Amino acid sequence: MNYCEKIRQSMIDGDDDSVVKYIKKSLLSGYNPKYILKNILIDALSLIAKKEEKNECLIPEVLLAMQAFKSGYKVIEPYLKEKEKDYDIIIVMGTVQGDIHDLGKNVIKIFLETLDVKIIDLGTDVPAEKFIEAIENYNANILMMSSLLTTTMSEMKKVMDMLEDRKLRQRVHVFIGGASVGESFREKIGADCYTESVVDLLDYLKKNMARIKENSWIKVGI
């Protein structure tokens, strides 16, 4: 039986029970858990993300696929666990104050969890000071902020100003996202990256990860 295709189709269908069932069977058959994660689960979720960007699927379908991914990931996670370690990349993420939307943030988080990074998710309606405190407390080198409302865009600029005031800006790579922002706004507030899709975001991270690490180490004197 082709478990790979069974898992992939179940993911696309949002059938988390079948995803779990076929992953368990594939592991018993000797499939590599890292292969299942990267070549099946992530591929299927990427396909759903691309369809959502093109308005070829509905939000409920995206949510079901996300739940199926989470269920499948829980099955293979124990096989992927390493000993507790220090991460080179620590990401603080959240939706800015005044905004409680989190669908896009949560989709991105799911993809980020497949990378070798530590994620500090502050949730929604996050005050500027809380972003700064998390960066300082966890020694983070990436900040990801989301805003879906035009009325909350200014919160991002507030965070950027506070990063400068606390002398943190030079060692923190800042990503912004959400329906209310774009490339011109990124330039206006001085953030480092804006991408229109989670796929583009992952590509950017993979291409620039070494530079982000190096910049962080230099700025904190490591």
N, C-alpha and C positions, 0 to 999 in steps of 0.2 A: 504493500500500500504506500502511496506517495503522501507521507505525512506533511511534507513541506507545503504542498498545494492545499491540503485539507486545513492546515493552520492558517495559511494566508487567506483563503476564502472565508473561513469562519471569522477572521479579524475584520475583513471588509464587510461582512454581513452583520457585525456587531454581536456575534453569538459567543459570549464569553465562556459558557459551559463547554461548548465544543472546542474552543481554543485550549482550555485547560486539559480536556480529555486527550486531544491529539498531541499536545506537548508532552504529557506524561507518557504516552505510548511511544513517542519518538525518542525520548530519553532512554526508555527501557530498551529500545532497538539500537541504541548506541550513537544517536545523533549528538553532535557537539553543541552544548548549550550556547556558546558564543555565536555559533553559526545560526542557531535558531533565532537569537536576538537580532543580530545584524542583518542577516539575509532574508529573514521571513517577517518577524514582527515589525522591525523598523521600516522595511520596504513597504509593507502593507499600510502602515500608518502614514508614510510619506505619500503614498498613492491617494489616500483619503485627504491629506492636507492639500495636495495639488488640485484635487477635484473641488474641494471647498473654495479654494482661491478662484477657480473658474466658475463658481456657482453651479457646479454640476451635481452637488449633493446638498442635503439639508442639514441644519445644525443638529437635529436629533440623531442623524446618522453618524455625525462626527463624534457626538457624545457616546454613542454606543460603541464605536470603534475604540475610543479612548478607554472605556471601561474594559473592553475585551483585551486591550493591550496590558492594562494594569493587572488584570487577572492572570494573563499569561506570564507576565514579568515576575509575579510573585512565585510562580512555580519554578522558574529557572534561577531566580535570584540567589538561592542558597549555593548553587553550583558556581556562581560568579564571585562570591564573596572572597575578599582577600583579608589578610590581617589588618587591623586598624593602622592607618598610616597618615603621614602628613601630606596634604594635597598641595600641588603647585598652583592650582587654579581654584579659587574660592569665589563663588558667585552669590551676590546679594541681589534678590529680585523682589518686585512687588508692584502693585498698582497704586498710583499716587493718591494723596489725600483728596477726598471728595468723590472718588470713583470706586464703585464696588464691582465692576466687571472683571471677570477673571478667566473667561474661556480661553482667550488667546494666550494668556500667561501660563495657564495649566497645560496647554498643548506643548508650548515651548519647554516647559519643565520636564515633561515626559521624555522629550528627545534629549534634553541635557543630561538626564539621569543615566543615559546609555554611554556617556562620555566619562573620562577619568577626571571628574571634577566634584567639588563639594558644593552643595546648593543650600543657601539660606533663604527660604521663602517667607517673606514677611506678610504675605496675604494681600488684602485689599485695603483701601482707605488709609494708606500709610503716610504719616506726617513726615516732612522733610528731615526733622531731627532724628527720627527712628531709622531712616536710611543711613544717616551719618554714623549713628551709634553702632549699627550693625557692621558697617565697614571697619570702624575702629576696633570693635570687640573681636571680630573674626579675622582681622587683617586681610580683608577681601581685596582682590585685584580686578574684579569685574562687577559693575553695577548695571542691572537691567530694570528699566522703569517702563511702565505701561500706562497709557491714558487713552480712553475711548471718547471722552467728552471734551469739547472745546473749552468748556468752563474750567477744566482742571489742568490744561496744558501748562499754565504758568507755574504750577507746582514743580515741574521739571526744572525750570529755570531757577527756582528757589533752591533746589537741591544742588544744582551746579554751582551757584554762588556760595553755598555753604561748604562745598568741597574745596573751593578756592580759599575761603576764609580759614579752614582748618588745615590748609596745606596738604590736602589729600589728593587733589586733582591730578597731579602729575603721575601718580602711581596707580590710578584707578581708570580702567577702560570703561567708558560709559556707552551703553546701548539704550536706545529708546524705541518704542513701538506702540502700536494702537491706531485706531481709525482716525484719531484727531490730529496725528502728527505726520510729518513727511521729511524728505531730504532738506527742504528749505528751512524747516524749523530746527532740524538737527544742526545745520550750519549757524543759525541764529543764536542758539544757546550754547554752542561749542561742544556738543556731544561728539563721540567718536564714530558711532555707527547707527544707521537706520536701514533696515531691510524690510521688504514688503512681504516676505514669506519666511516660514520657519526653515525651509530648505536653503534659502539664501543665507539665513543666519548661521546655520550649521556649516555651510561652505566657508563663510567668512571666518568663523572660529577656527576651523581646521587649518586654514591658510595662515592665520595670524597668531595662533596659540603660542608659538615659540617667542614671537616678538612681545606678546603680552607678558609672558613669564619673565623675560629678560628685563623689560621696562620696570616691572614691579620689584624685582630683586635690586636693581640699581637704585631705585628711589628710596627703598627702605634700608639700604646699606648692607644688604646681604652679600 
